[in-house]
Amino acid sequence: MLGQARAKSAKVRWYRQEVTRLRIPERADLVTCHFDALNHVLDAADLERVFANVEATLQPAGSSSST
């Protein structure tokens, strides 16, 4: 699926990572989470780690949303 996504949009930087170990070299204006991905993070400490990683990825004025 990631290969197909890359073929459809060269403007987007696509990453494949474990969400609890999220590390993206760029800062982002927005982070989204689709298809109930967070429902698969069952441990509370792991979920806290996910949100800390998302916060570290966001620009200071960025935001996050879950759909």
mmCIF file as Biopython writes it, N, C-alpha, C and O atoms, coordinates in Angstrom:
data_model
#
loop_
_atom_site.group_PDB
_atom_site.id
_atom_site.type_symbol
_atom_site.label_atom_id
_atom_site.label_alt_id
_atom_site.label_comp_id
_atom_site.label_asym_id
_atom_site.label_entity_id
_atom_site.label_seq_id
_atom_site.pdbx_PDB_ins_code
_atom_site.Cartn_x
_atom_site.Cartn_y
_atom_site.Cartn_z
_atom_site.occupancy
_atom_site.B_iso_or_equiv
_atom_site.auth_seq_id
_atom_site.auth_asym_id
_atom_site.pdbx_PDB_model_num
ATOM 1   N N  . MET A ? 1  ? 0.819   -1.189 0.000  1.0 0.0 1  A 1 
ATOM 2   C CA . MET A ? 1  ? 0.000   0.000  0.000  1.0 0.0 1  A 1 
ATOM 3   C C  . MET A ? 1  ? 0.865   1.258  0.000  1.0 0.0 1  A 1 
ATOM 4   O O  . MET A ? 1  ? 0.546   2.241  -0.668 1.0 0.0 1  A 1 
ATOM 5   N N  . LEU A ? 2  ? 1.946   1.218  0.743  1.0 0.0 2  A 1 
ATOM 6   C CA . LEU A ? 2  ? 2.817   2.379  0.786  1.0 0.0 2  A 1 
ATOM 7   C C  . LEU A ? 2  ? 3.435   2.652  -0.583 1.0 0.0 2  A 1 
ATOM 8   O O  . LEU A ? 2  ? 3.579   3.809  -0.978 1.0 0.0 2  A 1 
ATOM 9   N N  . GLY A ? 3  ? 3.792   1.623  -1.289 1.0 0.0 3  A 1 
ATOM 10  C CA . GLY A ? 3  ? 4.327   1.780  -2.642 1.0 0.0 3  A 1 
ATOM 11  C C  . GLY A ? 3  ? 3.315   2.412  -3.576 1.0 0.0 3  A 1 
ATOM 12  O O  . GLY A ? 3  ? 3.669   3.259  -4.397 1.0 0.0 3  A 1 
ATOM 13  N N  . GLN A ? 4  ? 2.058   2.007  -3.459 1.0 0.0 4  A 1 
ATOM 14  C CA . GLN A ? 4  ? 1.016   2.600  -4.290 1.0 0.0 4  A 1 
ATOM 15  C C  . GLN A ? 4  ? 0.795   4.062  -3.931 1.0 0.0 4  A 1 
ATOM 16  O O  . GLN A ? 4  ? 0.599   4.900  -4.811 1.0 0.0 4  A 1 
ATOM 17  N N  . ALA A ? 5  ? 0.827   4.366  -2.643 1.0 0.0 5  A 1 
ATOM 18  C CA . ALA A ? 5  ? 0.657   5.756  -2.207 1.0 0.0 5  A 1 
ATOM 19  C C  . ALA A ? 5  ? 1.790   6.621  -2.734 1.0 0.0 5  A 1 
ATOM 20  O O  . ALA A ? 5  ? 1.555   7.733  -3.207 1.0 0.0 5  A 1 
ATOM 21  N N  . ARG A ? 6  ? 3.015   6.121  -2.657 1.0 0.0 6  A 1 
ATOM 22  C CA . ARG A ? 6  ? 4.160   6.883  -3.170 1.0 0.0 6  A 1 
ATOM 23  C C  . ARG A ? 6  ? 4.031   7.135  -4.663 1.0 0.0 6  A 1 
ATOM 24  O O  . ARG A ? 6  ? 4.398   8.206  -5.147 1.0 0.0 6  A 1 
ATOM 25  N N  . ALA A ? 7  ? 3.512   6.154  -5.397 1.0 0.0 7  A 1 
ATOM 26  C CA . ALA A ? 7  ? 3.344   6.312  -6.840 1.0 0.0 7  A 1 
ATOM 27  C C  . ALA A ? 7  ? 2.290   7.358  -7.176 1.0 0.0 7  A 1 
ATOM 28  O O  . ALA A ? 7  ? 2.366   7.996  -8.226 1.0 0.0 7  A 1 
ATOM 29  N N  . LYS A ? 8  ? 1.317   7.539  -6.307 1.0 0.0 8  A 1 
ATOM 30  C CA . LYS A ? 8  ? 0.230   8.481  -6.567 1.0 0.0 8  A 1 
ATOM 31  C C  . LYS A ? 8  ? 0.554   9.905  -6.141 1.0 0.0 8  A 1 
ATOM 32  O O  . LYS A ? 8  ? -0.026  10.851 -6.672 1.0 0.0 8  A 1 
ATOM 33  N N  . SER A ? 9  ? 1.463   10.073 -5.199 1.0 0.0 9  A 1 
ATOM 34  C CA . SER A ? 9  ? 1.744   11.417 -4.710 1.0 0.0 9  A 1 
ATOM 35  C C  . SER A ? 9  ? 3.214   11.561 -4.334 1.0 0.0 9  A 1 
ATOM 36  O O  . SER A ? 9  ? 3.660   11.077 -3.294 1.0 0.0 9  A 1 
ATOM 37  N N  . ALA A ? 10 ? 3.951   12.237 -5.207 1.0 0.0 10 A 1 
ATOM 38  C CA . ALA A ? 10 ? 5.362   12.507 -4.928 1.0 0.0 10 A 1 
ATOM 39  C C  . ALA A ? 10 ? 5.525   13.723 -4.023 1.0 0.0 10 A 1 
ATOM 40  O O  . ALA A ? 10 ? 6.623   13.978 -3.528 1.0 0.0 10 A 1 
ATOM 41  N N  . LYS A ? 11 ? 4.459   14.472 -3.801 1.0 0.0 11 A 1 
ATOM 42  C CA . LYS A ? 11 ? 4.526   15.677 -2.972 1.0 0.0 11 A 1 
ATOM 43  C C  . LYS A ? 11 ? 4.493   15.361 -1.475 1.0 0.0 11 A 1 
ATOM 44  O O  . LYS A ? 11 ? 4.837   16.207 -0.650 1.0 0.0 11 A 1 
ATOM 45  N N  . VAL A ? 12 ? 4.082   14.154 -1.135 1.0 0.0 12 A 1 
ATOM 46  C CA . VAL A ? 12 ? 3.938   13.753 0.261  1.0 0.0 12 A 1 
ATOM 47  C C  . VAL A ? 12 ? 5.152   12.927 0.659  1.0 0.0 12 A 1 
ATOM 48  O O  . VAL A ? 12 ? 5.634   12.108 -0.123 1.0 0.0 12 A 1 
ATOM 49  N N  . ARG A ? 13 ? 5.644   13.141 1.869  1.0 0.0 13 A 1 
ATOM 50  C CA . ARG A ? 13 ? 6.705   12.280 2.408  1.0 0.0 13 A 1 
ATOM 51  C C  . ARG A ? 13 ? 6.027   11.126 3.135  1.0 0.0 13 A 1 
ATOM 52  O O  . ARG A ? 13 ? 5.314   11.339 4.115  1.0 0.0 13 A 1 
ATOM 53  N N  . TRP A ? 14 ? 6.246   9.926  2.665  1.0 0.0 14 A 1 
ATOM 54  C CA . TRP A ? 14 ? 5.618   8.746  3.231  1.0 0.0 14 A 1 
ATOM 55  C C  . TRP A ? 14 ? 6.617   8.015  4.118  1.0 0.0 14 A 1 
ATOM 56  O O  . TRP A ? 14 ? 7.770   7.815  3.736  1.0 0.0 14 A 1 
ATOM 57  N N  . TYR A ? 15 ? 6.164   7.618  5.307  1.0 0.0 15 A 1 
ATOM 58  C CA . TYR A ? 15 ? 7.011   6.896  6.251  1.0 0.0 15 A 1 
ATOM 59  C C  . TYR A ? 15 ? 6.289   5.644  6.720  1.0 0.0 15 A 1 
ATOM 60  O O  . TYR A ? 15 ? 5.064   5.621  6.833  1.0 0.0 15 A 1 
ATOM 61  N N  . ARG A ? 16 ? 7.065   4.607  6.991  1.0 0.0 16 A 1 
ATOM 62  C CA . ARG A ? 16 ? 6.526   3.379  7.585  1.0 0.0 16 A 1 
ATOM 63  C C  . ARG A ? 16 ? 7.266   3.166  8.900  1.0 0.0 16 A 1 
ATOM 64  O O  . ARG A ? 16 ? 8.465   2.888  8.917  1.0 0.0 16 A 1 
ATOM 65  N N  . GLN A ? 17 ? 6.526   3.303  10.003 1.0 0.0 17 A 1 
ATOM 66  C CA . GLN A ? 17 ? 7.137   3.187  11.320 1.0 0.0 17 A 1 
ATOM 67  C C  . GLN A ? 17 ? 6.137   2.615  12.310 1.0 0.0 17 A 1 
ATOM 68  O O  . GLN A ? 17 ? 4.925   2.677  12.104 1.0 0.0 17 A 1 
ATOM 69  N N  . GLU A ? 18 ? 6.666   2.065  13.376 1.0 0.0 18 A 1 
ATOM 70  C CA . GLU A ? 18 ? 5.836   1.683  14.517 1.0 0.0 18 A 1 
ATOM 71  C C  . GLU A ? 18 ? 5.410   2.974  15.207 1.0 0.0 18 A 1 
ATOM 72  O O  . GLU A ? 18 ? 6.255   3.802  15.544 1.0 0.0 18 A 1 
ATOM 73  N N  . VAL A ? 19 ? 4.126   3.150  15.416 1.0 0.0 19 A 1 
ATOM 74  C CA . VAL A ? 19 ? 3.604   4.419  15.926 1.0 0.0 19 A 1 
ATOM 75  C C  . VAL A ? 19 ? 4.146   4.755  17.322 1.0 0.0 19 A 1 
ATOM 76  O O  . VAL A ? 19 ? 4.239   5.929  17.679 1.0 0.0 19 A 1 
ATOM 77  N N  . THR A ? 20 ? 4.499   3.747  18.104 1.0 0.0 20 A 1 
ATOM 78  C CA . THR A ? 20 ? 5.050   4.025  19.433 1.0 0.0 20 A 1 
ATOM 79  C C  . THR A ? 20 ? 6.503   4.487  19.367 1.0 0.0 20 A 1 
ATOM 80  O O  . THR A ? 20 ? 7.056   4.953  20.363 1.0 0.0 20 A 1 
ATOM 81  N N  . ARG A ? 21 ? 7.115   4.357  18.198 1.0 0.0 21 A 1 
ATOM 82  C CA . ARG A ? 21 ? 8.508   4.796  18.012 1.0 0.0 21 A 1 
ATOM 83  C C  . ARG A ? 21 ? 8.608   5.873  16.944 1.0 0.0 21 A 1 
ATOM 84  O O  . ARG A ? 21 ? 9.655   6.020  16.314 1.0 0.0 21 A 1 
ATOM 85  N N  . LEU A ? 22 ? 7.556   6.616  16.734 1.0 0.0 22 A 1 
ATOM 86  C CA . LEU A ? 22 ? 7.484   7.623  15.684 1.0 0.0 22 A 1 
ATOM 87  C C  . LEU A ? 22 ? 8.640   8.609  15.763 1.0 0.0 22 A 1 
ATOM 88  O O  . LEU A ? 22 ? 8.840   9.260  16.789 1.0 0.0 22 A 1 
ATOM 89  N N  . ARG A ? 23 ? 9.392   8.717  14.689 1.0 0.0 23 A 1 
ATOM 90  C CA . ARG A ? 23 ? 10.469  9.688  14.563 1.0 0.0 23 A 1 
ATOM 91  C C  . ARG A ? 23 ? 10.476  10.183 13.126 1.0 0.0 23 A 1 
ATOM 92  O O  . ARG A ? 23 ? 10.749  9.417  12.202 1.0 0.0 23 A 1 
ATOM 93  N N  . ILE A ? 24 ? 10.182  11.437 12.942 1.0 0.0 24 A 1 
ATOM 94  C CA . ILE A ? 24 ? 10.162  12.037 11.611 1.0 0.0 24 A 1 
ATOM 95  C C  . ILE A ? 24 ? 11.142  13.205 11.627 1.0 0.0 24 A 1 
ATOM 96  O O  . ILE A ? 24 ? 11.073  14.042 12.527 1.0 0.0 24 A 1 
ATOM 97  N N  . PRO A ? 25 ? 12.048  13.285 10.660 1.0 0.0 25 A 1 
ATOM 98  C CA . PRO A ? 25 ? 13.075  14.321 10.704 1.0 0.0 25 A 1 
ATOM 99  C C  . PRO A ? 25 ? 12.542  15.742 10.529 1.0 0.0 25 A 1 
ATOM 100 O O  . PRO A ? 25 ? 13.162  16.694 11.002 1.0 0.0 25 A 1 
ATOM 101 N N  . GLU A ? 26 ? 11.422  15.892 9.866  1.0 0.0 26 A 1 
ATOM 102 C CA . GLU A ? 26 ? 10.833  17.212 9.665  1.0 0.0 26 A 1 
ATOM 103 C C  . GLU A ? 26 ? 9.820   17.517 10.760 1.0 0.0 26 A 1 
ATOM 104 O O  . GLU A ? 26 ? 9.277   16.607 11.385 1.0 0.0 26 A 1 
ATOM 105 N N  . ARG A ? 27 ? 9.572   18.793 10.985 1.0 0.0 27 A 1 
ATOM 106 C CA . ARG A ? 27 ? 8.485   19.203 11.871 1.0 0.0 27 A 1 
ATOM 107 C C  . ARG A ? 27 ? 7.231   19.346 11.019 1.0 0.0 27 A 1 
ATOM 108 O O  . ARG A ? 27 ? 7.320   19.737 9.855  1.0 0.0 27 A 1 
ATOM 109 N N  . ALA A ? 28 ? 6.084   19.042 11.569 1.0 0.0 28 A 1 
ATOM 110 C CA . ALA A ? 28 ? 4.823   19.046 10.825 1.0 0.0 28 A 1 
ATOM 111 C C  . ALA A ? 28 ? 3.873   20.096 11.375 1.0 0.0 28 A 1 
ATOM 112 O O  . ALA A ? 28 ? 3.907   20.423 12.561 1.0 0.0 28 A 1 
ATOM 113 N N  . ASP A ? 29 ? 3.025   20.620 10.500 1.0 0.0 29 A 1 
ATOM 114 C CA . ASP A ? 29 ? 1.977   21.548 10.910 1.0 0.0 29 A 1 
ATOM 115 C C  . ASP A ? 29 ? 0.750   20.803 11.420 1.0 0.0 29 A 1 
ATOM 116 O O  . ASP A ? 29 ? -0.032  21.341 12.204 1.0 0.0 29 A 1 
ATOM 117 N N  . LEU A ? 30 ? 0.589   19.566 10.972 1.0 0.0 30 A 1 
ATOM 118 C CA . LEU A ? 30 ? -0.598  18.795 11.307 1.0 0.0 30 A 1 
ATOM 119 C C  . LEU A ? 30 ? -0.252  17.311 11.334 1.0 0.0 30 A 1 
ATOM 120 O O  . LEU A ? 30 ? 0.504   16.825 10.493 1.0 0.0 30 A 1 
ATOM 121 N N  . VAL A ? 31 ? -0.803  16.605 12.294 1.0 0.0 31 A 1 
ATOM 122 C CA . VAL A ? 31 ? -0.673  15.155 12.362 1.0 0.0 31 A 1 
ATOM 123 C C  . VAL A ? 31 ? -2.081  14.588 12.436 1.0 0.0 31 A 1 
ATOM 124 O O  . VAL A ? 31 ? -2.899  15.038 13.238 1.0 0.0 31 A 1 
ATOM 125 N N  . THR A ? 32 ? -2.359  13.599 11.597 1.0 0.0 32 A 1 
ATOM 126 C CA . THR A ? 32 ? -3.665  12.941 11.634 1.0 0.0 32 A 1 
ATOM 127 C C  . THR A ? 32 ? -3.474  11.448 11.880 1.0 0.0 32 A 1 
ATOM 128 O O  . THR A ? 32 ? -2.406  10.892 11.620 1.0 0.0 32 A 1 
ATOM 129 N N  . CYS A ? 33 ? -4.504  10.824 12.375 1.0 0.0 33 A 1 
ATOM 130 C CA . CYS A ? 33 ? -4.491  9.391  12.621 1.0 0.0 33 A 1 
ATOM 131 C C  . CYS A ? 33 ? -5.780  8.818  12.043 1.0 0.0 33 A 1 
ATOM 132 O O  . CYS A ? 33 ? -6.878  9.220  12.430 1.0 0.0 33 A 1 
ATOM 133 N N  . HIS A ? 34 ? -5.639  7.887  11.125 1.0 0.0 34 A 1 
ATOM 134 C CA . HIS A ? 34 ? -6.799  7.367  10.398 1.0 0.0 34 A 1 
ATOM 135 C C  . HIS A ? 34 ? -7.069  5.903  10.726 1.0 0.0 34 A 1 
ATOM 136 O O  . HIS A ? 34 ? -6.205  5.185  11.229 1.0 0.0 34 A 1 
ATOM 137 N N  . PHE A ? 35 ? -8.277  5.492  10.430 1.0 0.0 35 A 1 
ATOM 138 C CA . PHE A ? 35 ? -8.696  4.088  10.485 1.0 0.0 35 A 1 
ATOM 139 C C  . PHE A ? 35 ? -8.502  3.454  11.859 1.0 0.0 35 A 1 
ATOM 140 O O  . PHE A ? 35 ? -8.078  2.303  11.960 1.0 0.0 35 A 1 
ATOM 141 N N  . ASP A ? 36 ? -8.807  4.190  12.897 1.0 0.0 36 A 1 
ATOM 142 C CA . ASP A ? 36 ? -8.766  3.667  14.263 1.0 0.0 36 A 1 
ATOM 143 C C  . ASP A ? 36 ? -7.410  3.089  14.651 1.0 0.0 36 A 1 
ATOM 144 O O  . ASP A ? 36 ? -7.345  2.151  15.445 1.0 0.0 36 A 1 
ATOM 145 N N  . ALA A ? 37 ? -6.340  3.629  14.109 1.0 0.0 37 A 1 
ATOM 146 C CA . ALA A ? 37 ? -4.999  3.103  14.389 1.0 0.0 37 A 1 
ATOM 147 C C  . ALA A ? 37 ? -4.680  3.132  15.875 1.0 0.0 37 A 1 
ATOM 148 O O  . ALA A ? 37 ? -4.004  2.233  16.377 1.0 0.0 37 A 1 
ATOM 149 N N  . LEU A ? 38 ? -5.149  4.139  16.580 1.0 0.0 38 A 1 
ATOM 150 C CA . LEU A ? 38 ? -4.845  4.224  18.010 1.0 0.0 38 A 1 
ATOM 151 C C  . LEU A ? 38 ? -5.540  3.135  18.814 1.0 0.0 38 A 1 
ATOM 152 O O  . LEU A ? 38 ? -5.111  2.831  19.927 1.0 0.0 38 A 1 
ATOM 153 N N  . ASN A ? 39 ? -6.588  2.548  18.287 1.0 0.0 39 A 1 
ATOM 154 C CA . ASN A ? 39 ? -7.271  1.458  18.986 1.0 0.0 39 A 1 
ATOM 155 C C  . ASN A ? 39 ? -6.388  0.219  19.109 1.0 0.0 39 A 1 
ATOM 156 O O  . ASN A ? 39 ? -6.680  -0.675 19.902 1.0 0.0 39 A 1 
ATOM 157 N N  . HIS A ? 40 ? -5.315  0.164  18.331 1.0 0.0 40 A 1 
ATOM 158 C CA . HIS A ? 40 ? -4.409  -0.983 18.370 1.0 0.0 40 A 1 
ATOM 159 C C  . HIS A ? 40 ? -3.263  -0.777 19.361 1.0 0.0 40 A 1 
ATOM 160 O O  . HIS A ? 40 ? -2.452  -1.678 19.576 1.0 0.0 40 A 1 
ATOM 161 N N  . VAL A ? 41 ? -3.201  0.395  19.952 1.0 0.0 41 A 1 
ATOM 162 C CA . VAL A ? 41 ? -2.205  0.674  20.992 1.0 0.0 41 A 1 
ATOM 163 C C  . VAL A ? 41 ? -2.900  0.395  22.327 1.0 0.0 41 A 1 
ATOM 164 O O  . VAL A ? 41 ? -3.647  1.235  22.831 1.0 0.0 41 A 1 
ATOM 165 N N  . LEU A ? 42 ? -2.654  -0.769 22.886 1.0 0.0 42 A 1 
ATOM 166 C CA . LEU A ? 42 ? -3.429  -1.238 24.032 1.0 0.0 42 A 1 
ATOM 167 C C  . LEU A ? 42 ? -2.836  -0.839 25.380 1.0 0.0 42 A 1 
ATOM 168 O O  . LEU A ? 42 ? -3.568  -0.741 26.365 1.0 0.0 42 A 1 
ATOM 169 N N  . ASP A ? 43 ? -1.550  -0.611 25.440 1.0 0.0 43 A 1 
ATOM 170 C CA . ASP A ? 43 ? -0.888  -0.277 26.699 1.0 0.0 43 A 1 
ATOM 171 C C  . ASP A ? 43 ? -0.929  1.242  26.922 1.0 0.0 43 A 1 
ATOM 172 O O  . ASP A ? 43 ? -0.608  2.009  26.014 1.0 0.0 43 A 1 
ATOM 173 N N  . ALA A ? 44 ? -1.318  1.670  28.107 1.0 0.0 44 A 1 
ATOM 174 C CA . ALA A ? 44 ? -1.448  3.103  28.403 1.0 0.0 44 A 1 
ATOM 175 C C  . ALA A ? 44 ? -0.114  3.829  28.252 1.0 0.0 44 A 1 
ATOM 176 O O  . ALA A ? 44 ? -0.082  4.956  27.758 1.0 0.0 44 A 1 
ATOM 177 N N  . ALA A ? 45 ? 0.981   3.207  28.667 1.0 0.0 45 A 1 
ATOM 178 C CA . ALA A ? 45 ? 2.297   3.843  28.534 1.0 0.0 45 A 1 
ATOM 179 C C  . ALA A ? 45 ? 2.675   4.004  27.061 1.0 0.0 45 A 1 
ATOM 180 O O  . ALA A ? 45 ? 3.269   5.012  26.676 1.0 0.0 45 A 1 
ATOM 181 N N  . ASP A ? 46 ? 2.331   3.011  26.240 1.0 0.0 46 A 1 
ATOM 182 C CA . ASP A ? 46 ? 2.592   3.120  24.807 1.0 0.0 46 A 1 
ATOM 183 C C  . ASP A ? 46 ? 1.772   4.242  24.193 1.0 0.0 46 A 1 
ATOM 184 O O  . ASP A ? 46 ? 2.270   4.984  23.346 1.0 0.0 46 A 1 
ATOM 185 N N  . LEU A ? 47 ? 0.524   4.373  24.611 1.0 0.0 47 A 1 
ATOM 186 C CA . LEU A ? 47 ? -0.323  5.434  24.084 1.0 0.0 47 A 1 
ATOM 187 C C  . LEU A ? 47 ? 0.225   6.815  24.470 1.0 0.0 47 A 1 
ATOM 188 O O  . LEU A ? 47 ? 0.215   7.737  23.655 1.0 0.0 47 A 1 
ATOM 189 N N  . GLU A ? 48 ? 0.692   6.950  25.690 1.0 0.0 48 A 1 
ATOM 190 C CA . GLU A ? 48 ? 1.319   8.205  26.114 1.0 0.0 48 A 1 
ATOM 191 C C  . GLU A ? 48 ? 2.559   8.490  25.266 1.0 0.0 48 A 1 
ATOM 192 O O  . GLU A ? 48 ? 2.807   9.637  24.896 1.0 0.0 48 A 1 
ATOM 193 N N  . ARG A ? 49 ? 3.329   7.458  24.960 1.0 0.0 49 A 1 
ATOM 194 C CA . ARG A ? 49 ? 4.515   7.607  24.123 1.0 0.0 49 A 1 
ATOM 195 C C  . ARG A ? 49 ? 4.129   8.073  22.722 1.0 0.0 49 A 1 
ATOM 196 O O  . ARG A ? 49 ? 4.806   8.922  22.142 1.0 0.0 49 A 1 
ATOM 197 N N  . VAL A ? 50 ? 3.046   7.524  22.178 1.0 0.0 50 A 1 
ATOM 198 C CA . VAL A ? 50 ? 2.563   7.940  20.856 1.0 0.0 50 A 1 
ATOM 199 C C  . VAL A ? 50 ? 2.276   9.435  20.857 1.0 0.0 50 A 1 
ATOM 200 O O  . VAL A ? 50 ? 2.736   10.157 19.972 1.0 0.0 50 A 1 
ATOM 201 N N  . PHE A ? 51 ? 1.520   9.902  21.844 1.0 0.0 51 A 1 
ATOM 202 C CA . PHE A ? 51 ? 1.165   11.317 21.870 1.0 0.0 51 A 1 
ATOM 203 C C  . PHE A ? 51 ? 2.371   12.207 22.127 1.0 0.0 51 A 1 
ATOM 204 O O  . PHE A ? 51 ? 2.432   13.319 21.602 1.0 0.0 51 A 1 
ATOM 205 N N  . ALA A ? 52 ? 3.324   11.749 22.916 1.0 0.0 52 A 1 
ATOM 206 C CA . ALA A ? 52 ? 4.557   12.519 23.125 1.0 0.0 52 A 1 
ATOM 207 C C  . ALA A ? 52 ? 5.345   12.621 21.820 1.0 0.0 52 A 1 
ATOM 208 O O  . ALA A ? 52 ? 5.900   13.675 21.510 1.0 0.0 52 A 1 
ATOM 209 N N  . ASN A ? 53 ? 5.394   11.529 21.054 1.0 0.0 53 A 1 
ATOM 210 C CA . ASN A ? 53 ? 6.087   11.544 19.765 1.0 0.0 53 A 1 
ATOM 211 C C  . ASN A ? 53 ? 5.386   12.466 18.777 1.0 0.0 53 A 1 
ATOM 212 O O  . ASN A ? 53 ? 6.042   13.180 18.020 1.0 0.0 53 A 1 
ATOM 213 N N  . VAL A ? 54 ? 4.064   12.454 18.781 1.0 0.0 54 A 1 
ATOM 214 C CA . VAL A ? 54 ? 3.308   13.351 17.903 1.0 0.0 54 A 1 
ATOM 215 C C  . VAL A ? 54 ? 3.586   14.804 18.295 1.0 0.0 54 A 1 
ATOM 216 O O  . VAL A ? 54 ? 3.810   15.651 17.430 1.0 0.0 54 A 1 
ATOM 217 N N  . GLU A ? 55 ? 3.571   15.084 19.577 1.0 0.0 55 A 1 
ATOM 218 C CA . GLU A ? 55 ? 3.853   16.447 20.041 1.0 0.0 55 A 1 
ATOM 219 C C  . GLU A ? 55 ? 5.253   16.890 19.613 1.0 0.0 55 A 1 
ATOM 220 O O  . GLU A ? 55 ? 5.443   18.040 19.218 1.0 0.0 55 A 1 
ATOM 221 N N  . ALA A ? 56 ? 6.231   15.989 19.689 1.0 0.0 56 A 1 
ATOM 222 C CA . ALA A ? 56 ? 7.594   16.320 19.275 1.0 0.0 56 A 1 
ATOM 223 C C  . ALA A ? 56 ? 7.702   16.566 17.773 1.0 0.0 56 A 1 
ATOM 224 O O  . ALA A ? 56 ? 8.602   17.269 17.313 1.0 0.0 56 A 1 
ATOM 225 N N  . THR A ? 57 ? 6.787   15.987 17.023 1.0 0.0 57 A 1 
ATOM 226 C CA . THR A ? 57 ? 6.783   16.147 15.565 1.0 0.0 57 A 1 
ATOM 227 C C  . THR A ? 57 ? 6.149   17.463 15.134 1.0 0.0 57 A 1 
ATOM 228 O O  . THR A ? 57 ? 6.506   18.016 14.094 1.0 0.0 57 A 1 
ATOM 229 N N  . LEU A ? 58 ? 5.218   17.960 15.924 1.0 0.0 58 A 1 
ATOM 230 C CA . LEU A ? 58 ? 4.471   19.170 15.540 1.0 0.0 58 A 1 
ATOM 231 C C  . LEU A ? 58 ? 5.300   20.436 15.668 1.0 0.0 58 A 1 
ATOM 232 O O  . LEU A ? 58 ? 6.120   20.582 16.574 1.0 0.0 58 A 1 
ATOM 233 N N  . GLN A ? 59 ? 5.059   21.350 14.726 1.0 0.0 59 A 1 
ATOM 234 C CA . GLN A ? 59 ? 5.570   22.711 14.865 1.0 0.0 59 A 1 
ATOM 235 C C  . GLN A ? 59 ? 4.973   23.287 16.151 1.0 0.0 59 A 1 
ATOM 236 O O  . GLN A ? 59 ? 3.926   22.814 16.591 1.0 0.0 59 A 1 
ATOM 237 N N  . PRO A ? 60 ? 5.592   24.273 16.756 1.0 0.0 60 A 1 
ATOM 238 C CA . PRO A ? 60 ? 5.035   24.849 17.983 1.0 0.0 60 A 1 
ATOM 239 C C  . PRO A ? 60 ? 3.577   25.316 17.841 1.0 0.0 60 A 1 
ATOM 240 O O  . PRO A ? 60 ? 2.816   25.264 18.808 1.0 0.0 60 A 1 
ATOM 241 N N  . ALA A ? 61 ? 3.192   25.765 16.663 1.0 0.0 61 A 1 
ATOM 242 C CA . ALA A ? 61 ? 1.816   26.228 16.446 1.0 0.0 61 A 1 
ATOM 243 C C  . ALA A ? 61 ? 0.955   25.169 15.760 1.0 0.0 61 A 1 
ATOM 244 O O  . ALA A ? 61 ? -0.156  25.469 15.323 1.0 0.0 61 A 1 
ATOM 245 N N  . GLY A ? 62 ? 1.453   23.929 15.660 1.0 0.0 62 A 1 
ATOM 246 C CA . GLY A ? 62 ? 0.714   22.868 14.976 1.0 0.0 62 A 1 
ATOM 247 C C  . GLY A ? 62 ? -0.430  22.327 15.810 1.0 0.0 62 A 1 
ATOM 248 O O  . GLY A ? 62 ? -0.644  22.753 16.945 1.0 0.0 62 A 1 
ATOM 249 N N  . SER A ? 63 ? -1.152  21.399 15.243 1.0 0.0 63 A 1 
ATOM 250 C CA . SER A ? 63 ? -2.269  20.784 15.941 1.0 0.0 63 A 1 
ATOM 251 C C  . SER A ? 63 ? -2.308  19.309 15.606 1.0 0.0 63 A 1 
ATOM 252 O O  . SER A ? 63 ? -1.596  18.854 14.711 1.0 0.0 63 A 1 
ATOM 253 N N  . SER A ? 64 ? -3.125  18.566 16.310 1.0 0.0 64 A 1 
ATOM 254 C CA . SER A ? 64 ? -3.318  17.156 15.996 1.0 0.0 64 A 1 
ATOM 255 C C  . SER A ? 64 ? -4.797  16.848 15.966 1.0 0.0 64 A 1 
ATOM 256 O O  . SER A ? 64 ? -5.591  17.513 16.632 1.0 0.0 64 A 1 
ATOM 257 N N  . SER A ? 65 ? -5.169  15.841 15.193 1.0 0.0 65 A 1 
ATOM 258 C CA . SER A ? 65 ? -6.573  15.410 15.155 1.0 0.0 65 A 1 
ATOM 259 C C  . SER A ? 65 ? -6.605  13.923 14.920 1.0 0.0 65 A 1 
ATOM 260 O O  . SER A ? 65 ? -5.667  13.349 14.366 1.0 0.0 65 A 1 
ATOM 261 N N  . SER A ? 66 ? -7.674  13.306 15.336 1.0 0.0 66 A 1 
ATOM 262 C CA . SER A ? 66 ? -7.859  11.883 15.099 1.0 0.0 66 A 1 
ATOM 263 C C  . SER A ? 66 ? -9.176  11.709 14.372 1.0 0.0 66 A 1 
ATOM 264 O O  . SER A ? 66 ? -10.196 12.251 14.795 1.0 0.0 66 A 1 
ATOM 265 N N  . THR A ? 67 ? -9.163  10.946 13.267 1.0 0.0 67 A 1 
ATOM 266 C CA . THR A ? 67 ? -10.404 10.717 12.516 1.0 0.0 67 A 1 
ATOM 267 C C  . THR A ? 67 ? -10.699 9.254  12.420 1.0 0.0 67 A 1 
ATOM 268 O O  . THR A ? 67 ? -11.703 8.865  11.825 1.0 0.0 67 A 1 
#
